[in-house]
């Protein structure tokens, strides 16, 4: 049985979020215009942008932490683990700065 297609506004939200998280040079402006023309509420668009930026920034922070560990900038394993938890959050899903859940 074929899967139902996603609504075009959902596809545009996904595309916008993934473009932001991936630092795509197009910056999701096409999707942003499409979402607005489809009447998607601005608060939903802004929540999508907030979550995407949070995930992008969290991923960069985790990569930096992993690099620092490999480069020998941490003095001990315990200190490294504490540093990772402090920099990236202990849970798999931390809220955005505005309190928006990304899970």
Protein Blocks (a to p, Z undefined) as FASTA:
>chain_A
ZZddddfklmmmmmmmmmmmnopaklommmmmmmmmnopafklmmmmmmmmmmmmmmmmm
mmmmmmmmmnopafbfklmmmmmmmmnopafbdcdfkopafZZ
